[in-house]
Amino acid sequence: MKHIRLSLVGFGVIGQGFAELILTKHGFLKRHYGVDISLVGVANARHGFIYHQDGLHIPTVLQLVKEKGSLSDYPGVKHWDSALEGLQANSADILVEVTPTNLRDAEPGMSHMRLALSKGMHVVTANKGPAALAASELIALASQHGVQFRMESTVMAGTPVISTIQEGLAGAQVFAMRGILNGTTNYILSAMAEGHDYVEALADAQAKGYAETDPTADVEGYDAVAKTLILAALIFGHSLKPEQVVREGITKISRQQIQMVNDQDKRMKLIASLRLKSDGDGQKKNLEARVEPAVLPLTDPLARVDGVTNALTIHSDTLPEVTIIGPGAGSKQTGQGLLADVLACFR
Ligand SMILES: NC(=O)c1ccc[n+]([C@@H]2O[C@H](COP(=O)([O-])OP(=O)(O)OC[C@H]3O[C@@H](n4cnc5c(N)ncnc54)[C@H](OP(=O)(O)O)[C@@H]3O)[C@@H](O)[C@H]2O)c1
């Protein structure tokens, strides 16, 4: 039996969902994978970092947070005021980092990840900030310390996109991909295709918890840009900056435009795309990156992906078109991606 000790930094929707998942699956993972996963450290912003070398009792930690108590009320734990101090003072095999995505400077996740990798811990994350802005740096740092930096859940939550391309499509030359990588905008466009206007569709998405009170990151395409940057770095090895992605959101699309497109048996979708382009001599390839509304014929598999569902079509030399469709958000779904990455580090 292999013991895996985790520190979990960020204990909100995803952090708590992941803790519940490893609790539920503890016996199954022991039987089927020969791994005994324990949570030795947990941190949030309000209460700092708690640590117990023998492993924390997950139901107790969850209960404390649900009852609005402080993590530091957990009996017999060591406590630090911040995750950084806690990570510095202790060690675990893997840092699971799920603090909020920040697309300006990637903090606080970036500092947590740099520190953990430098200490020889693997890092697994759903946090798009560091993955979008600094994937190459973090992968290089991981390699320098003989550990892994894995980020399956940053794109399409637990739907296995990154591992499918990196492992399942190993040896294939991927030259393009196109996807619906933001569930909120796809939900809004699907509702508009059913006759609602933008304001109604957005209000509905907010009422259902699919859109934030400030929906800018989704509707203006920034979230899809972040995922595009992650795929550019991981799949194509190109470290693009956000401003190198052509970006247009969905706020200017009218119900009339959508109806016109529908009447032509087509669909309007917010499409993120990456395409290798030869720069003339046929040798050096540039990577074109775009996030913009596109009109798709119904024969395109992406045209029929509705609601909050995400999808990615991959074009390669050996498999001309492969489409992966699945959830792009949710705590259990994102937790699945984190769990798969944890098991991959162990393998
Ligand atoms: N929600 C989804 O479906 C989904 C899907 C894919 C990826 N993601 C990504 O997953 C990450 C987490 O999302 P979420 O929905 O769980 O967010 P959330 O509910 O806002 O939780 C964020 C957690 O991070 C903690 N935190 C913030 N700053 C911290 C710091 N300096 N040190 C330690 N902890 C800190 C917060 O502490 P407090 O509790 O004290 O505020 C909170 O516990 C984000 O990067 C998000 O983009 C989410």
The ligand as an SDF file (V2000), in Angstrom:
LIG
                    3D

 48 52  0  0  0  0  0  0  0  0999 V2000
  -16.1330   26.1590   -9.4800 N   0  0  0  0  0  0  0  0  0  0  0  0
  -15.8500   25.3990  -10.5540 C   0  0  0  0  0  0  0  0  0  0  0  0
  -16.7130   24.6990  -11.1160 O   0  0  0  0  0  0  0  0  0  0  0  0
  -14.4310   25.3580  -11.0650 C   0  0  0  0  0  0  0  0  0  0  0  0
  -14.1090   24.5630  -12.1700 C   0  0  0  0  0  0  0  0  0  0  0  0
  -12.7760   24.4990  -12.6140 C   0  0  0  0  0  0  0  0  0  0  0  0
  -11.8170   25.2570  -11.9610 C   0  0  0  0  0  0  0  0  0  0  0  0
  -12.1610   26.0410  -10.8960 N   0  0  0  0  0  0  0  0  0  0  0  0
  -11.1120   26.8020  -10.2130 C   0  0  0  0  0  0  0  0  0  0  0  0
  -10.8960   26.2440   -8.9210 O   0  0  0  0  0  0  0  0  0  0  0  0
  -10.4420   27.2590   -8.0270 C   0  0  0  0  0  0  0  0  0  0  0  0
  -11.3060   27.2680   -6.7740 C   0  0  0  0  0  0  0  0  0  0  0  0
  -12.6340   27.5950   -7.1380 O   0  0  0  0  0  0  0  0  0  0  0  0
  -13.8000   27.6440   -6.0360 P   0  0  0  0  0  0  0  0  0  0  0  0
  -15.0640   27.6790   -6.8030 O   0  0  0  0  0  0  0  0  0  0  0  0
  -13.5810   26.5990   -5.0160 O   0  0  0  0  0  0  0  0  0  0  0  0
  -13.5210   29.0820   -5.3500 O   0  0  0  0  0  0  0  0  0  0  0  0
  -13.9910   29.5580   -3.9050 P   0  0  0  0  0  0  0  0  0  0  0  0
  -15.2240   28.8390   -3.4850 O   0  0  0  0  0  0  0  0  0  0  0  0
  -13.9840   31.0470   -3.9460 O   0  0  0  0  0  0  0  0  0  0  0  0
  -12.8110   29.0730   -2.9230 O   0  0  0  0  0  0  0  0  0  0  0  0
  -11.5440   29.6260   -2.9230 C   0  0  0  0  0  0  0  0  0  0  0  0
  -10.8320   29.1970   -1.6600 C   0  0  0  0  0  0  0  0  0  0  0  0
   -9.5030   29.7180   -1.7050 O   0  0  0  0  0  0  0  0  0  0  0  0
   -9.2220   30.2890   -0.4240 C   0  0  0  0  0  0  0  0  0  0  0  0
   -8.1520   31.2840   -0.5260 N   0  0  0  0  0  0  0  0  0  0  0  0
   -8.1630   32.4900   -1.1150 C   0  0  0  0  0  0  0  0  0  0  0  0
   -6.9720   33.1060   -0.9500 N   0  0  0  0  0  0  0  0  0  0  0  0
   -6.2080   32.2610   -0.2160 C   0  0  0  0  0  0  0  0  0  0  0  0
   -4.8970   32.3320    0.3080 C   0  0  0  0  0  0  0  0  0  0  0  0
   -4.1000   33.3960    0.1160 N   0  0  0  0  0  0  0  0  0  0  0  0
   -4.4310   31.2810    1.0250 N   0  0  0  0  0  0  0  0  0  0  0  0
   -5.2160   30.1870    1.2540 C   0  0  0  0  0  0  0  0  0  0  0  0
   -6.4810   30.0690    0.7820 N   0  0  0  0  0  0  0  0  0  0  0  0
   -6.9560   31.1030    0.0530 C   0  0  0  0  0  0  0  0  0  0  0  0
  -10.5390   30.8790    0.0460 C   0  0  0  0  0  0  0  0  0  0  0  0
  -10.5010   31.1180    1.4370 O   0  0  0  0  0  0  0  0  0  0  0  0
  -11.7840   31.6060    2.2560 P   0  0  0  0  0  0  0  0  0  0  0  0
  -12.7040   30.4190    2.3180 O   0  0  0  0  0  0  0  0  0  0  0  0
  -11.2410   31.9640    3.5980 O   0  0  0  0  0  0  0  0  0  0  0  0
  -12.3440   32.7630    1.4970 O   0  0  0  0  0  0  0  0  0  0  0  0
  -11.4790   29.7380   -0.3690 C   0  0  0  0  0  0  0  0  0  0  0  0
  -11.4770   28.7420    0.6130 O   0  0  0  0  0  0  0  0  0  0  0  0
  -10.4800   28.5670   -8.8200 C   0  0  0  0  0  0  0  0  0  0  0  0
   -9.1900   28.8650   -9.2750 O   0  0  0  0  0  0  0  0  0  0  0  0
  -11.4290   28.2590   -9.9600 C   0  0  0  0  0  0  0  0  0  0  0  0
  -11.1730   29.0380  -11.1120 O   0  0  0  0  0  0  0  0  0  0  0  0
  -13.4350   26.0950  -10.4350 C   0  0  0  0  0  0  0  0  0  0  0  0
  1  2  1  0
  2  3  2  0
  2  4  1  0
  4  5  1  0
  4 48  2  0
  5  6  2  0
  6  7  1  0
  7  8  2  0
  8  9  1  0
  8 48  1  0
  9 10  1  0
  9 46  1  0
 10 11  1  0
 11 12  1  0
 11 44  1  0
 12 13  1  0
 13 14  1  0
 14 15  2  0
 14 16  1  0
 14 17  1  0
 17 18  1  0
 18 19  2  0
 18 20  1  0
 18 21  1  0
 21 22  1  0
 22 23  1  0
 23 24  1  0
 23 42  1  0
 24 25  1  0
 25 26  1  0
 25 36  1  0
 26 27  1  0
 26 35  1  0
 27 28  2  0
 28 29  1  0
 29 30  1  0
 29 35  2  0
 30 31  1  0
 30 32  2  0
 32 33  1  0
 33 34  2  0
 34 35  1  0
 36 37  1  0
 36 42  1  0
 37 38  1  0
 38 39  2  0
 38 40  1  0
 38 41  1  0
 42 43  1  0
 44 45  1  0
 44 46  1  0
 46 47  1  0
M  CHG  2   8   1  16  -1
M  END
$$$$
